[in-house]
Structure formats: C-alpha cells, structure tokens
Amino acid sequence: MWLSIMGGFLNKIVNSKSRMFLMFCFCFILGAASFSWVMERGSLLFYLFLILFLPFLLLILFWKYNFYRFLSLCLLFFLLGAMRFIAAIPPDNPGQLHHYNGYGVRVTGYVSDEPDVRIKDSRYYIRAEQISVEELSWKNVEGKLLLKTLLYPQYEYGERMALACKLEAPEKDEESRFDYPRYLARYGVWSICERVQVLSSRPFVIPSGAAAESRDPLTNAAKGQGISPLRPPTSAFGRNDKGSKIFFPILQLKSKISNQLNRLWSEPESSFMAGLLYGARSGLPEELLDNFNRTGVTHVIAVSGFNVSIIASVLMTILIGAGLYRRQAFWAAVAGIVLFVLFTGASASVVRAGIMASIVLIAQYIGRLSSAGRLMVYAAVIMLLINPWVLIWDAGFQLSFLATLGLVYLAPLIRRDGSPKATVSTVGLYEILISTLAAIIATLPLILYQFGRLSLVAPIVNVLILWIIPWLMLFGFLSVMVSFAFFPLGQVLAWVAGAGLKYVIIVVEWFGRRSWSGIDFSIPWWVMAGMYVAMVFFVIPSGAVAESRDPLNYGKRDSPPSAS
C-alpha cells in the first residue's frame, strides 16, 4: 500500500515541472542541512566536487528515463547544497585571520557591522585587513573578529582601528545547547579578541627620540603581549572611509532616531519603543526582559518573522475592518513592511523578517496556500545561497520560518470550524487570537528544545497586547518624524503612545511576576522532530494545504467597483 502511494506521489512530481523544481529546492536545502555540523573545510570541498561528476554521468546514461533523470537531478542539487555550505567555511591558511588563533597579534581593520552597544559593554565586529605576529612584518589577511570592550570610548561603523590582543577561537559551553562557535560563524566570525590592552582608532602622533616608545600605547601594549613593537603600515585610523556607502546614512538616521526617542520618552518606555521600531532592546532592564520571556511576548521587541508576520497579519485585518478594500489593505501593509525594513537598518535578519511577513500577506490576499508554501521554499533557498549557516544555527531564522508556516497553514485550520459571526470588532480580535495561537503552536517544539522554557500565559498575554502593537508602532513612528519638524507636537503624540507603552509594560510585568506564568521544560531533538512530523500529518489530511478560507471576507470586495 505504502509503495503504491509513494509511486503515485513520485509520478505526480515527475510529470510536473513546478513540482520537480520544488523537490530540487528541497534537495538543496537537505544537502546544506546534512553538512551543517562540519566546522573544518579540509579537502571536503574537493571530494564533493569529484562526486559531482556522478549525477552528471547518471544524467547522460538515463536522460530518456524520466524517473532516473529526476533522481539524478535530486542528487545533483543535494551535492550543490552541501558544497554551498562547505564553501562558506574559510580555509585554514596564513591568509585567513583564524589561522592565528592562540597567538598574540596586532591587527588593523575597520568596524564592519553596526556596533552592539549594551548597558555595560560594547561589542564590535572588526573586518581585519593586516596582521603582524611574532616579530614578523605586516601582511594582508582576511576574516572578521569579535571585539568585546568597555562601554566607552565608542566607535562607529566603518571606523578604522588598530588593536593588540590575543586571538582565541570561540568555545562551546558543553553544559548548554547553545553552540557559540557556530553562532558566530553565521556572521563570518572565527576569532575573538581576548585580553585587549590597546584599542586605537585615532591617528598616531609618533614623537621622535627615546620618548617615542614610552608614549606610544600600541607599542607598550604589544610588549605586554610579547609582540614586536612594529608600527602599523598606515596611520589613517579614525577615518570612516570603510563599509557600505548605503549603510552609512541608514545608521546615521538610526542614531538620530535613538536620540529623539530618549527625548520623547523616559526609561523603560524609550527602550521599549526602540525595540518595537527597530529591535533594539539593550536599554531594557533585565527584570523586564525576563518578564517578556516568561510571558512569551519577546517577539514584539525582536525584529523577526515571528514579530513582523503577526503584526502584518493583524495590520491587514485592522485596515480591512477600518473600511479599506482587501487589495488596498494588502498594498498598504506591504508598503508598511518595506518602510519598516528600511527604518530598522535593512540588516539581514530584518530583510528576512520582511520577506516572511510579505509571504503571509500574499497567502491572505490570494487565498492559495500552495503558492505561499512554494514562495517560502524559494525564499529559503535564496537565503541559504547568501548564508547557509542560518538553516541550523540561527534560531531567529528558524522561528521566523516556523511562525510563517504556522500563520500560513495552521491559522486557516484553526479558524475553519470556529469563525465567529463576522463583524469588524469580532473579526479583528478573533484574527489576533488565531494568528497568535498558530505562531505559538508552530514554534513551541523549537522553543522547548532551544530554550527549555514553556510560557503558560503566552496566549492570553499576546491577545491582551498584540492588538495595540501596530498602533504603538504607528504613533511612535509619527511622534519621531513630527518631533523633527515641531517638537511640541511630537511630544503630544508621544504622550498618546506613552499611555499604550505603559499599558503593555504593566500587563507583561503583572503576568511575568506570577510564579505560574512559565515553567522550565526542555525536550530532546528527537521529540521535537516527532512533534513536527505529527503536525505535518495533522495538517495534510485536513485539507488546509489546498486552500484557505478567507477570514476577512465579510462583505469586503477585493477592489473598488469600476465606474460605469
């Protein structure tokens, strides 16, 4: 029986070009996933390249046979996925920065990513350009390192730097499931700068005579590390002439917005609004952050597909309930997502969240889940081509993907038999509940495996606060923009938003402080896998894959009637 079902399934795939391409994408993803535990390239890429000739040989021999041709192409795409991941691992040679892990070095480079300024310290990703070790001359080098330093002085994106430190490979905590080395590898970081004694980004003024050595901090620090006191090959430190020319103005805008937020709101409302608008939560008190975790609403202050997808879904519901046609609401929501991505700096995680949210809107708009599912697979392949590390080692990517799957496939299944009698208010509140439950169910196994925490109040807290989040984001955005033109009017809008911010904080703190709000509960990987397999077998027979019922179709036409 199972053989006949499988045979019929394969025949449907082989006889459909779109399904074949979809399967090839799955094979590519599977190939990247299968090799995601590899940390050293070695000769593996060379061997995979040799094996690549096998599917080409099979294609030549069995080109006339559809089934064998299909299997050969599946093998080809599997190998291509594996090769893409292996190619993302830098080779271990003297031209790579991580080759010098364990040595005291002097490095010149520049801040290559947005600085991560926290309450107590700052963290910078440095793109290395040149290195000197063990009294050798300066040589060109490639790679990035993570620099942890004091809160002050602070350095800017694109700023050239020279530093003396000991390079160390990141280490994994064996008692935790969190894999720190692979977490950093997804950013292209394979080295950590430990025991930093000098961090200079200012032009060196080198005096003449014997005083030069004593007054040069880099030389003194180099001596402390056992490094030859050779000068860096350039004195152009402190200049912001590196980095993306497009990213510069975006970060400058974010800096101005951050300053304006601090003028409009006090803490913790200011940091909370920053989290809503562009995912910055470094200023939030640890107790409040813990309460967000315990109540299962951390996604509202994290730029992820989980957050943006739910907000986009709720926003579209609100716009339709406010009187817009569905097509108008769709394009308004898409425009909001694009503005949000640009506003938050267009980082990789933000762009990914925007893509996932757009797929949810497309699913709601066209009502064809199969099309939305294909779009998600294609989007995943593109993201893996850009950075294959995110598939297994980026919890944000996984949560975004799963939350979107929940909103696309589980939400129609939940609402299918329980839709209330359609009115603007009931449908809006009901859609918030359905979207929340769908995202929670889809991400729950991963959260239990990755973080080991189960929030018992997440559904009710999400319902209590999610309805106001889009309005807070809207009024927060307007407050900031208007305050640049006329600050008193911006303050008035900020007072309105401030009341909503206080409401959310009060709800989160009240539930988060209850001892029964959350429990520590962890599951092994095979239980997580079993739960997702059960979900798949539950969804497919229910017919949710075929087509979703439109939860918003309560008298609203897709577009305005044409003039006659």
MARMAR-253681 format. One record per residue (C-alpha): residue number from 1; y, x, z. Coordinates in steps of 0.02 Angstrom, whole numbers, plus 50000, padded with zeros to 5 digits. Layout:
! MARMAR-253681
REC  guvex     py     px     pz
REC    NUM      Y      X      Z
...
This chain:
! MARMAR-253681
REC  guvex     py     px     pz
REC      1  50000  50000  50000
REC      2  50123  50134  50050
REC      3  50078  50235  49895
REC      4  50115  50088  49781
REC      5  50281  50055  49870
REC      6  50329  50238  49856
REC      7  50279  50241  49674
REC      8  50385  50090  49636
REC      9  50531  50167  49730
REC     10  50518  50330  49632
REC     11  50506  50235  49467
REC     12  50668  50144  49506
REC     13  50753  50310  49541
REC     14  50686  50398  49387
REC     15  50739  50256  49274
REC     16  50917  50251  49339
REC     17  51040  50392  49306
REC     18  51153  50343  49452
REC     19  51008  50339  49575
REC     20  50943  50505  49510
REC     21  51112  50586  49537
REC     22  51119  50511  49711
REC     23  50950  50587  49752
REC     24  51007  50756  49685
REC     25  51154  50746  49806
REC     26  51033  50708  49949
REC     27  50927  50859  49898
REC     28  51083  50969  49900
REC     29  51127  50906  50075
REC     30  50947  50933  50134
REC     31  50948  51111  50066
REC     32  51108  51153  50160
REC     33  51041  51071  50319
REC     34  50874  51164  50310
REC     35  50960  51334  50312
REC     36  51096  51290  50437
REC     37  51009  51386  50575
REC     38  51022  51551  50482
REC     39  51154  51671  50552
REC     40  51121  51828  50451
REC     41  51128  51836  50263
REC     42  51023  51993  50237
REC     43  50930  51984  50071
REC     44  50902  51796  50086
REC     45  51029  51752  49952
REC     46  50945  51872  49831
REC     47  50773  51797  49862
REC     48  50840  51620  49841
REC     49  50917  51674  49677
REC     50  50746  51735  49618
REC     51  50662  51574  49673
REC     52  50794  51479  49575
REC     53  50702  51528  49415
REC     54  50554  51418  49469
REC     55  50638  51248  49441
REC     56  50709  51311  49276
REC     57  50533  51359  49222
REC     58  50465  51190  49275
REC     59  50604  51103  49180
REC     60  50557  51197  49022
REC     61  50372  51155  49043
REC     62  50389  50972  49094
REC     63  50551  50916  49012
REC     64  50464  50775  48919
REC     65  50390  50702  49079
REC     66  50523  50604  49174
REC     67  50439  50612  49343
REC     68  50406  50800  49343
REC     69  50577  50833  49271
REC     70  50651  50734  49415
REC     71  50553  50834  49545
REC     72  50606  50998  49463
REC     73  50789  50948  49470
REC     74  50768  50896  49652
REC     75  50701  51070  49691
REC     76  50845  51147  49595
REC     77  50978  51052  49695
REC     78  50886  51090  49858
REC     79  50896  51276  49819
REC     80  51078  51261  49768
REC     81  51117  51180  49937
REC     82  51025  51320  50027
REC     83  51116  51453  49926
REC     84  51284  51372  49962
REC     85  51254  51388  50148
REC     86  51189  51566  50140
REC     87  51339  51615  50032
REC     88  51453  51555  50175
REC     89  51381  51691  50289
REC     90  51481  51853  50265
REC     91  51380  52010  50226
REC     92  51367  52144  50358
REC     93  51456  52293  50281
REC     94  51605  52406  50326
REC     95  51721  52293  50229
REC     96  51691  52149  50349
REC     97  51778  52133  50518
REC     98  51623  52079  50615
REC     99  51538  52241  50564
REC    100  51641  52323  50703
REC    101  51591  52204  50843
REC    102  51564  52305  51002
REC    103  51696  52435  50958
REC    104  51872  52463  51020
REC    105  51983  52443  50869
REC    106  52160  52424  50809
REC    107  52186  52280  50688
REC    108  52331  52220  50585
REC    109  52336  52045  50512
REC    110  52426  51879  50524
REC    111  52408  51709  50607
REC    112  52308  51613  50477
REC    113  52292  51442  50561
REC    114  52400  51328  50664
REC    115  52418  51405  50839
REC    116  52320  51315  50975
REC    117  52444  51311  51120
REC    118  52365  51240  51278
REC    119  52428  51210  51455
REC    120  52375  51379  51524
REC    121  52347  51491  51372
REC    122  52362  51506  51184
REC    123  52232  51539  51050
REC    124  52262  51611  50878
REC    125  52153  51637  50726
REC    126  52200  51805  50651
REC    127  52160  51849  50470
REC    128  52127  52036  50476
REC    129  52196  52148  50340
REC    130  52169  52326  50401
REC    131  52071  52409  50540
REC    132  52054  52579  50622
REC    133  51912  52630  50736
REC    134  51854  52792  50818
REC    135  51999  52901  50758
REC    136  51969  52855  50577
REC    137  52107  52814  50455
REC    138  52158  52636  50418
REC    139  52050  52541  50295
REC    140  52057  52368  50216
REC    141  51948  52238  50297
REC    142  51909  52051  50277
REC    143  51873  51923  50410
REC    144  51950  51820  50549
REC    145  51952  51843  50737
REC    146  51992  51730  50882
REC    147  52128  51793  50997
REC    148  52146  51717  51171
REC    149  52307  51767  51256
REC    150  52435  51710  51383
REC    151  52544  51559  51352
REC    152  52695  51671  51320
REC    153  52752  51751  51212
REC    154  52704  51628  51075
REC    155  52676  51672  50893
REC    156  52697  51570  50735
REC    157  52589  51528  50587
REC    158  52598  51665  50456
REC    159  52668  51794  50577
REC    160  52608  51972  50553
REC    161  52528  52053  50706
REC    162  52456  52218  50766
REC    163  52338  52223  50913
REC    164  52220  52340  51004
REC    165  52065  52265  51081
REC    166  51877  52269  51089
REC    167  51790  52159  50962
REC    168  51644  52057  51027
REC    169  51526  51935  50944
REC    170  51538  51760  51019
REC    171  51393  51720  51135
REC    172  51298  51558  51159
REC    173  51276  51485  51333
REC    174  51089  51465  51349
REC    175  51109  51326  51477
REC    176  51212  51219  51359
REC    177  51175  51138  51191
REC    178  51346  51190  51131
REC    179  51324  51333  51007
REC    180  51486  51431  51020
REC    181  51446  51562  50885
REC    182  51411  51428  50754
REC    183  51559  51326  50813
REC    184  51672  51473  50773
REC    185  51576  51513  50613
REC    186  51634  51348  50537
REC    187  51811  51420  50549
REC    188  51753  51583  50471
REC    189  51767  51674  50639
REC    190  51633  51800  50686
REC    191  51730  51907  50809
REC    192  51826  51880  50971
REC    193  51963  51997  51026
REC    194  51922  52041  51208
REC    195  52022  52145  51333
REC    196  52181  52136  51232
REC    197  52306  52261  51300
REC    198  52434  52257  51162
REC    199  52489  52114  51054
REC    200  52640  52160  50949
REC    201  52720  52057  50813
REC    202  52889  52140  50818
REC    203  52948  52287  50712
REC    204  52906  52453  50794
REC    205  53052  52567  50837
REC    206  52970  52738  50847
REC    207  53080  52866  50938
REC    208  53069  53050  50895
REC    209  53008  53188  51007
REC    210  52890  53184  51155
REC    211  52955  53014  51214
REC    212  52880  52929  51063
REC    213  52705  52920  51133
REC    214  52754  52858  51306
REC    215  52870  52725  51240
REC    216  52752  52657  51107
REC    217  52648  52516  51186
REC    218  52519  52514  51046
REC    219  52484  52699  51070
REC    220  52466  52681  51259
REC    221  52350  52531  51243
REC    222  52249  52620  51112
REC    223  52223  52763  51233
REC    224  52162  52639  51364
REC    225  52031  52579  51240
REC    226  51982  52755  51187
REC    227  52062  52732  51017
REC    228  52154  52863  50918
REC    229  52344  52839  50930
REC    230  52371  52824  50743
REC    231  52513  52715  50684
REC    232  52478  52555  50586
REC    233  52507  52576  50400
REC    234  52651  52452  50400
REC    235  52799  52408  50509
REC    236  52828  52237  50437
REC    237  52772  52145  50593
REC    238  52856  51985  50647
REC    239  52887  51928  50469
REC    240  52819  51758  50423
REC    241  52775  51807  50246
REC    242  52591  51761  50253
REC    243  52499  51597  50247
REC    244  52516  51444  50138
REC    245  52690  51406  50073
REC    246  52646  51221  50078
REC    247  52582  51228  50258
REC    248  52742  51310  50323
REC    249  52857  51157  50305
REC    250  52720  51042  50371
REC    251  52705  51144  50531
REC    252  52893  51155  50547
REC    253  52901  50966  50536
REC    254  52766  50950  50669
REC    255  52864  51067  50782
REC    256  53021  50962  50764
REC    257  52922  50803  50795
REC    258  52844  50879  50951
REC    259  53015  50922  51020
REC    260  53077  50748  50981
REC    261  52927  50669  51069
REC    262  52970  50766  51226
REC    263  53148  50698  51217
REC    264  53094  50517  51191
REC    265  52955  50504  51320
REC    266  52909  50587  51483
REC    267  52736  50650  51525
REC    268  52599  50595  51508
REC    269  52665  50466  51383
REC    270  52738  50604  51273
REC    271  52572  50697  51256
REC    272  52481  50532  51233
REC    273  52594  50485  51088
REC    274  52568  50659  51015
REC    275  52381  50628  51024
REC    276  52400  50461  50935
REC    277  52512  50528  50797
REC    278  52434  50696  50757
REC    279  52288  50727  50875
REC    280  52374  50849  50994
REC    281  52313  50823  51171
REC    282  52343  50992  51252
REC    283  52478  50921  51365
REC    284  52372  50781  51439
REC    285  52318  50804  51621
REC    286  52135  50848  51642
REC    287  52105  50695  51751
REC    288  52173  50579  51616
REC    289  52069  50667  51482
REC    290  51914  50644  51590
REC    291  51953  50459  51608
REC    292  51967  50444  51418
REC    293  51795  50524  51407
REC    294  51718  50412  51540
REC    295  51784  50254  51458
REC    296  51729  50304  51283
REC    297  51901  50299  51202
REC    298  51932  50485  51171
REC    299  51933  50445  50985
REC    300  52106  50367  50997
REC    301  52182  50537  51039
REC    302  52075  50638  50919
REC    303  52105  50641  50732
REC    304  51930  50597  50673
REC    305  51847  50474  50556
REC    306  51795  50378  50711
REC    307  51976  50351  50759
REC    308  52056  50330  50588
REC    309  51917  50218  50520
REC    310  51930  50094  50663
REC    311  52120  50094  50659
REC    312  52122  50072  50469
REC    313  51998  49928  50481
REC    314  52099  49844  50618
REC    315  52262  49876  50525
REC    316  52196  49792  50368
REC    317  52142  49643  50473
REC    318  52314  49630  50554
REC    319  52404  49642  50386
REC    320  52298  49503  50311
REC    321  52322  49399  50467
REC    322  52510  49429  50452
REC    323  52512  49347  50281
REC    324  52478  49485  50155
REC    325  52352  49463  50016
REC    326  52198  49569  50030
REC    327  52249  49684  49887
REC    328  52420  49709  49965
REC    329  52343  49744  50135
REC    330  52221  49867  50057
REC    331  52354  49970  49970
REC    332  52468  49963  50122
REC    333  52327  50029  50232
REC    334  52284  50166  50106
REC    335  52467  50217  50100
REC    336  52468  50223  50289
REC    337  52317  50339  50288
REC    338  52399  50456  50162
REC    339  52558  50464  50266
REC    340  52456  50493  50422
REC    341  52362  50639  50342
REC    342  52525  50721  50286
REC    343  52610  50684  50451
REC    344  52472  50769  50552
REC    345  52473  50929  50450
REC    346  52336  50893  50323
REC    347  52209  51004  50411
REC    348  52026  50998  50356
REC    349  51975  50879  50496
REC    350  52121  50763  50461
REC    351  52086  50757  50273
REC    352  51904  50721  50313
REC    353  51953  50580  50430
REC    354  52068  50508  50296
REC    355  51928  50511  50167
REC    356  51808  50422  50284
REC    357  51937  50290  50329
REC    358  51975  50261  50146
REC    359  51790  50231  50111
REC    360  51787  50099  50249
REC    361  51937  50012  50170
REC    362  51855  50018  49998
REC    363  51698  49939  50071
REC    364  51801  49799  50148
REC    365  51902  49775  49990
REC    366  51765  49768  49859
REC    367  51629  49698  49973
REC    368  51495  49810  49894
REC    369  51410  49919  50023
REC    370  51304  50011  49896
REC    371  51462  50078  49813
REC    372  51534  50132  49980
REC    373  51371  50219  50025
REC    374  51373  50319  49864
REC    375  51554  50368  49895
REC    376  51506  50433  50067
REC    377  51366  50539  49995
REC    378  51479  50610  49859
REC    379  51614  50645  49989
REC    380  51487  50734  50099
REC    381  51432  50846  49954
REC    382  51612  50893  49916
REC    383  51645  50934  50099
REC    384  51488  51042  50106
REC    385  51541  51134  49949
REC    386  51703  51176  50039
REC    387  51625  51217  50209
REC    388  51435  51197  50230
REC    389  51444  51236  50417
REC    390  51512  51064  50459
REC    391  51348  50973  50422
REC    392  51253  51029  50577
REC    393  51379  51122  50683
REC    394  51533  51012  50678
REC    395  51518  50864  50797
REC    396  51681  50794  50728
REC    397  51609  50785  50553
REC    398  51451  50703  50617
REC    399  51545  50574  50722
REC    400  51661  50536  50575
REC    401  51516  50512  50457
REC    402  51412  50407  50577
REC    403  51559  50299  50631
REC    404  51598  50263  50449
REC    405  51417  50220  50416
REC    406  51423  50101  50564
REC    407  51580  50015  50501
REC    408  51510  50001  50325
REC    409  51330  49949  50362
REC    410  51315  49889  50542
REC    411  51476  49789  50556
REC    412  51426  49663  50420
REC    413  51256  49647  50502
REC    414  51331  49611  50673
REC    415  51457  49484  50608
REC    416  51335  49399  50489
REC    417  51274  49265  50607
REC    418  51413  49262  50734
REC    419  51578  49244  50643
REC    420  51697  49131  50738
REC    421  51790  48991  50659
REC    422  51922  49082  50558
REC    423  52099  49086  50623
REC    424  52221  49229  50619
REC    425  52207  49268  50805
REC    426  52019  49245  50823
REC    427  51976  49345  50669
REC    428  52091  49488  50719
REC    429  52017  49503  50894
REC    430  51841  49475  50831
REC    431  51858  49611  50698
REC    432  51915  49734  50831
REC    433  51761  49695  50935
REC    434  51642  49707  50785
REC    435  51717  49871  50723
REC    436  51707  49945  50897
REC    437  51527  49893  50926
REC    438  51472  49954  50755
REC    439  51551  50126  50780
REC    440  51483  50141  50958
REC    441  51306  50095  50906
REC    442  51309  50216  50759
REC    443  51372  50363  50861
REC    444  51283  50329  51027
REC    445  51124  50432  50993
REC    446  51226  50583  50938
REC    447  51344  50568  51087
REC    448  51196  50560  51208
REC    449  51119  50713  51127
REC    450  51277  50818  51106
REC    451  51375  50771  51262
REC    452  51248  50688  51379
REC    453  51365  50550  51436
REC    454  51347  50362  51421
REC    455  51502  50254  51447
REC    456  51457  50083  51515
REC    457  51632  50013  51491
REC    458  51668  50078  51316
REC    459  51654  49909  51225
REC    460  51770  49816  51343
REC    461  51897  49958  51357
REC    462  51902  49978  51167
REC    463  51933  49792  51147
REC    464  52071  49796  51278
REC    465  52167  49939  51198
REC    466  52122  49954  51013
REC    467  52223  49802  50962
REC    468  52383  49888  51018
REC    469  52347  50064  50950
REC    470  52409  50030  50770
REC    471  52570  49955  50842
REC    472  52595  50104  50957
REC    473  52573  50222  50809
REC    474  52695  50119  50706
REC    475  52829  50110  50841
REC    476  52801  50292  50887
REC    477  52825  50345  50707
REC    478  52981  50236  50688
REC    479  53051  50298  50854
REC    480  53038  50479  50800
REC    481  53107  50451  50624
REC    482  53252  50341  50682
REC    483  53296  50460  50825
REC    484  53329  50599  50700
REC    485  53463  50489  50620
REC    486  53530  50398  50776
REC    487  53451  50449  50941
REC    488  53506  50298  51047
REC    489  53420  50176  50928
REC    490  53265  50287  50929
REC    491  53266  50276  51118
REC    492  53266  50087  51112
REC    493  53112  50088  51001
REC    494  53034  50219  51114
REC    495  53057  50104  51265
REC    496  52957  49969  51175
REC    497  52819  50093  51131
REC    498  52827  50165  51307
REC    499  52776  49999  51382
REC    500  52622  49996  51271
REC    501  52581  50177  51313
REC    502  52589  50138  51498
REC    503  52475  49987  51472
REC    504  52342  50093  51387
REC    505  52352  50229  51519
REC    506  52337  50101  51660
REC    507  52183  50020  51580
REC    508  52099  50188  51548
REC    509  52136  50255  51722
REC    510  52079  50096  51810
REC    511  51911  50091  51721
REC    512  51891  50280  51719
REC    513  51908  50293  51908
REC    514  51767  50170  51938
REC    515  51605  50257  51987
REC    516  51505  50141  51874
REC    517  51610  50171  51718
REC    518  51497  50309  51650
REC    519  51336  50399  51687
REC    520  51263  50567  51636
REC    521  51119  50531  51519
REC    522  51051  50656  51394
REC    523  50915  50639  51262
REC    524  50818  50771  51162
REC    525  50843  50790  50975
REC    526  50681  50703  50928
REC    527  50732  50546  51024
REC    528  50900  50548  50935
REC    529  50811  50564  50767
REC    530  50694  50421  50812
REC    531  50840  50309  50858
REC    532  50923  50338  50689
REC    533  50760  50308  50596
REC    534  50743  50143  50690
REC    535  50921  50097  50639
REC    536  50882  50130  50457
REC    537  50726  50021  50461
REC    538  50825  49886  50550
REC    539  50969  49885  50426
REC    540  50872  49891  50261
REC    541  50765  49734  50284
REC    542  50916  49638  50347
REC    543  50997  49644  50176
REC    544  51156  49725  50238
REC    545  51138  49860  50108
REC    546  51153  49739  49964
REC    547  51319  49658  50001
REC    548  51433  49623  50149
REC    549  51510  49459  50191
REC    550  51697  49468  50188
REC    551  51753  49444  50369
REC    552  51932  49424  50312
REC    553  51908  49291  50181
REC    554  51980  49143  50268
REC    555  52090  49070  50136
REC    556  52174  49230  50079
REC    557  52166  49268  49894
REC    558  52137  49444  49829
REC    559  52308  49445  49747
REC    560  52458  49332  49722
REC    561  52437  49197  49592
REC    562  52505  49238  49422
REC    563  52660  49148  49365
REC    564  52625  49009  49242
